[in-house]
Amino acid sequence: MRKLVSTVLVLSVVALAGCASEKPLSEAEQAAQYGMTVQRYREEKAAAARMNMKFEDHMKTMVGDGMQMDHGNMQ
């Protein structure tokens, strides 16, 4: 029984350490992910915050409303 508990504990620690090693994306990387400039990304992020929305939800709403992103230019 003791061996099982220690094995589970070791596996838990290893799994958590693996998850923690991923660093978050920078603003420039996030902007590139959405095809925007950093300035445009900041503006859209601020707009989402004003509407009390997550940025991802705000972007889904914009695309759903017929707006399409074209390398940083909203149409």
MDAnalysis code that builds the backbone (N, CA, C; Angstrom):
import MDAnalysis as mda
import numpy as np

u = mda.Universe.empty(225, n_residues=75, atom_resindex=np.repeat(np.arange(75), 3), trajectory=True)
u.add_TopologyAttr("name", ["N", "CA", "C"] * 75)
u.add_TopologyAttr("resid", np.arange(1, 76))
u.add_TopologyAttr("resname", ["MET", "ARG", "LYS", "LEU", "VAL", "SER", "THR", "VAL", "LEU", "VAL", "LEU", "SER", "VAL", "VAL", "ALA", "LEU", "ALA", "GLY", "CYS", "ALA", "SER", "GLU", "LYS", "PRO", "LEU", "SER", "GLU", "ALA", "GLU", "GLN", "ALA", "ALA", "GLN", "TYR", "GLY", "MET", "THR", "VAL", "GLN", "ARG", "TYR", "ARG", "GLU", "GLU", "LYS", "ALA", "ALA", "ALA", "ALA", "ARG", "MET", "ASN", "MET", "LYS", "PHE", "GLU", "ASP", "HIS", "MET", "LYS", "THR", "MET", "VAL", "GLY", "ASP", "GLY", "MET", "GLN", "MET", "ASP", "HIS", "GLY", "ASN", "MET", "GLN"])
u.atoms.positions = np.array([
    [0.825, -1.197, 0.000],
    [0.000, 0.000, 0.000],
    [0.869, 1.262, 0.000],
    [1.919, 1.227, 0.819],
    [2.798, 2.383, 0.912],
    [3.511, 2.640, -0.417],
    [3.862, 1.574, -1.113],
    [4.535, 1.697, -2.403],
    [3.603, 2.343, -3.428],
    [2.329, 1.990, -3.400],
    [1.339, 2.568, -4.307],
    [1.186, 4.066, -4.066],
    [1.104, 4.454, -2.811],
    [0.949, 5.868, -2.470],
    [2.167, 6.667, -2.925],
    [3.354, 6.130, -2.690],
    [4.550, 6.861, -3.096],
    [4.657, 6.943, -4.620],
    [4.246, 5.912, -5.330],
    [4.264, 5.921, -6.792],
    [3.300, 6.969, -7.328],
    [2.119, 7.018, -6.772],
    [1.117, 8.011, -7.200],
    [1.623, 9.417, -6.912],
    [2.243, 9.607, -5.764],
    [2.782, 10.919, -5.405],
    [3.871, 11.357, -6.385],
    [4.778, 10.465, -6.704],
    [5.859, 10.793, -7.639],
    [5.292, 11.116, -9.018],
    [4.345, 10.327, -9.495],
    [3.748, 10.596, -10.806],
    [3.003, 11.929, -10.817],
    [2.342, 12.275, -9.727],
    [1.631, 13.553, -9.637],
    [2.601, 14.720, -9.732],
    [3.701, 14.615, -9.011],
    [4.697, 15.691, -9.022],
    [5.297, 15.850, -10.412],
    [5.605, 14.760, -11.069],
    [6.176, 14.808, -12.411],
    [5.176, 15.416, -13.397],
    [3.921, 15.027, -13.290],
    [2.891, 15.565, -14.191],
    [2.716, 17.062, -13.989],
    [2.676, 17.509, -12.753],
    [2.514, 18.932, -12.476],
    [3.736, 19.729, -12.916],
    [4.903, 19.177, -12.755],
    [6.122, 19.862, -13.189],
    [6.134, 20.022, -14.707],
    [5.630, 19.045, -15.425],
    [5.559, 19.133, -16.884],
    [4.598, 20.199, -17.344],
    [3.486, 20.358, -16.660],
    [2.505, 21.376, -17.025],
    [3.023, 22.777, -16.728],
    [3.780, 22.919, -15.676],
    [4.262, 24.234, -15.263],
    [5.409, 24.728, -16.132],
    [6.006, 23.880, -16.928],
    [7.156, 24.297, -17.716],
    [6.776, 25.103, -18.959],
    [5.512, 25.103, -19.336],
    [5.077, 25.882, -20.492],
    [4.891, 27.335, -20.085],
    [5.552, 28.237, -20.801],
    [5.418, 29.648, -20.471],
    [4.273, 30.253, -21.281],
    [3.631, 31.283, -20.754],
    [2.548, 31.936, -21.499],
    [3.095, 32.691, -22.704],
    [2.241, 32.893, -23.684],
    [2.636, 33.624, -24.892],
    [2.787, 35.108, -24.579],
    [3.696, 35.757, -25.262],
    [3.839, 37.208, -25.136],
    [2.723, 37.881, -25.936],
    [2.574, 39.187, -25.738],
    [1.557, 39.917, -26.503],
    [1.823, 39.830, -27.998],
    [3.079, 39.900, -28.387],
    [3.423, 39.823, -29.807],
    [3.054, 38.460, -30.381],
    [3.287, 37.394, -29.607],
    [2.937, 36.051, -30.074],
    [1.418, 35.873, -30.155],
    [0.699, 36.432, -29.187],
    [-0.763, 36.346, -29.220],
    [-1.332, 37.147, -30.384],
    [-0.773, 38.317, -30.633],
    [-1.226, 39.136, -31.750],
    [-1.001, 38.403, -33.068],
    [0.155, 37.793, -33.209],
    [0.458, 37.039, -34.425],
    [-0.487, 35.854, -34.585],
    [-0.865, 35.245, -33.478],
    [-1.792, 34.108, -33.516],
    [-3.140, 34.525, -34.113],
    [-3.560, 35.771, -33.851],
    [-4.829, 36.267, -34.374],
    [-4.655, 37.087, -35.648],
    [-3.438, 37.191, -36.154],
    [-3.199, 37.930, -37.385],
    [-3.356, 39.426, -37.216],
    [-2.932, 39.956, -36.071],
    [-3.070, 41.375, -35.763],
    [-1.712, 41.977, -35.430],
    [-1.668, 43.294, -35.479],
    [-0.512, 43.988, -34.928],
    [-0.657, 44.003, -33.408],
    [0.423, 44.278, -32.710],
    [0.368, 44.329, -31.245],
    [-0.566, 45.453, -30.804],
    [-0.520, 46.591, -31.498],
    [-1.393, 47.708, -31.140],
    [-2.863, 47.314, -31.287],
    [-3.205, 46.669, -32.394],
    [-4.588, 46.257, -32.619],
    [-5.018, 45.217, -31.589],
    [-4.109, 44.306, -31.236],
    [-4.397, 43.295, -30.218],
    [-4.722, 43.963, -28.882],
    [-3.924, 44.961, -28.507],
    [-4.171, 45.681, -27.246],
    [-5.513, 46.396, -27.269],
    [-5.860, 46.992, -28.418],
    [-7.143, 47.693, -28.536],
    [-8.311, 46.721, -28.390],
    [-8.222, 45.584, -29.063],
    [-9.299, 44.593, -28.988],
    [-9.392, 43.972, -27.592],
    [-8.245, 43.783, -26.964],
    [-8.226, 43.238, -25.602],
    [-8.882, 44.227, -24.637],
    [-8.588, 45.509, -24.807],
    [-9.199, 46.541, -23.968],
    [-10.708, 46.616, -24.221],
    [-11.114, 46.484, -25.477],
    [-12.545, 46.504, -25.805],
    [-13.258, 45.321, -25.154],
    [-12.635, 44.163, -25.173],
    [-13.213, 42.979, -24.533],
    [-13.344, 43.199, -23.037],
    [-12.342, 43.804, -22.424],
    [-12.384, 44.068, -20.980],
    [-13.496, 45.051, -20.636],
    [-13.698, 46.062, -21.486],
    [-14.785, 47.029, -21.238],
    [-16.151, 46.363, -21.282],
    [-16.270, 45.328, -22.112],
    [-17.546, 44.601, -22.224],
    [-17.621, 43.423, -21.262],
    [-16.601, 43.327, -20.375],
    [-16.549, 42.254, -19.386],
    [-16.572, 40.879, -20.058],
    [-15.790, 40.752, -21.135],
    [-15.702, 39.503, -21.889],
    [-14.266, 39.013, -21.903],
    [-14.097, 37.725, -22.101],
    [-12.767, 37.191, -22.370],
    [-12.404, 37.598, -23.792],
    [-11.109, 37.770, -24.039],
    [-10.659, 38.182, -25.363],
    [-11.089, 37.171, -26.421],
    [-10.961, 35.871, -26.115],
    [-11.314, 34.829, -27.078],
    [-12.801, 34.897, -27.440],
    [-13.660, 35.146, -26.431],
    [-15.095, 35.270, -26.692],
    [-15.388, 36.501, -27.541],
    [-14.672, 37.585, -27.260],
    [-14.837, 38.817, -28.040],
    [-14.475, 38.580, -29.502],
    [-13.389, 37.849, -29.740],
    [-12.966, 37.577, -31.115],
    [-13.975, 36.673, -31.826],
    [-14.524, 35.690, -31.126],
    [-15.541, 34.821, -31.731],
    [-16.764, 35.637, -32.118],
    [-17.144, 36.593, -31.275],
    [-18.296, 37.449, -31.559],
    [-18.039, 38.303, -32.797],
    [-16.832, 38.837, -32.897],
    [-16.507, 39.683, -34.050],
    [-16.525, 38.886, -35.339],
    [-15.964, 37.695, -35.326],
    [-15.957, 36.854, -36.522],
    [-17.374, 36.393, -36.829],
    [-18.151, 36.109, -35.789],
    [-19.536, 35.674, -35.962],
    [-20.433, 36.763, -36.526],
    [-20.064, 38.041, -36.305],
    [-20.850, 39.159, -36.817],
    [-20.511, 39.508, -38.255],
    [-19.705, 38.686, -38.896],
    [-19.362, 38.931, -40.289],
    [-18.077, 39.683, -40.479],
    [-17.419, 40.081, -39.397],
    [-16.139, 40.764, -39.515],
    [-15.065, 39.711, -39.674],
    [-14.172, 39.924, -40.607],
    [-13.096, 38.976, -40.845],
    [-11.764, 39.670, -40.658],
    [-10.803, 38.919, -40.154],
    [-9.470, 39.466, -39.974],
    [-8.644, 39.208, -41.223],
    [-7.946, 40.232, -41.672],
    [-7.087, 40.099, -42.831],
    [-5.730, 40.680, -42.477],
    [-4.887, 39.871, -41.838],
    [-3.535, 40.273, -41.451],
    [-3.547, 41.586, -40.676],
    [-4.436, 41.688, -39.696],
    [-4.445, 42.843, -38.826],
    [-5.433, 43.911, -39.221],
    [-6.027, 43.825, -40.377],
    [-7.003, 44.814, -40.810],
    [-8.396, 44.212, -40.666],
    [-9.221, 44.870, -39.859],
    [-10.577, 44.370, -39.686],
    [-11.437, 44.884, -40.833],
    [-12.243, 44.003, -41.394],
    [-13.088, 44.417, -42.522],
    [-14.532, 44.424, -42.096],
])
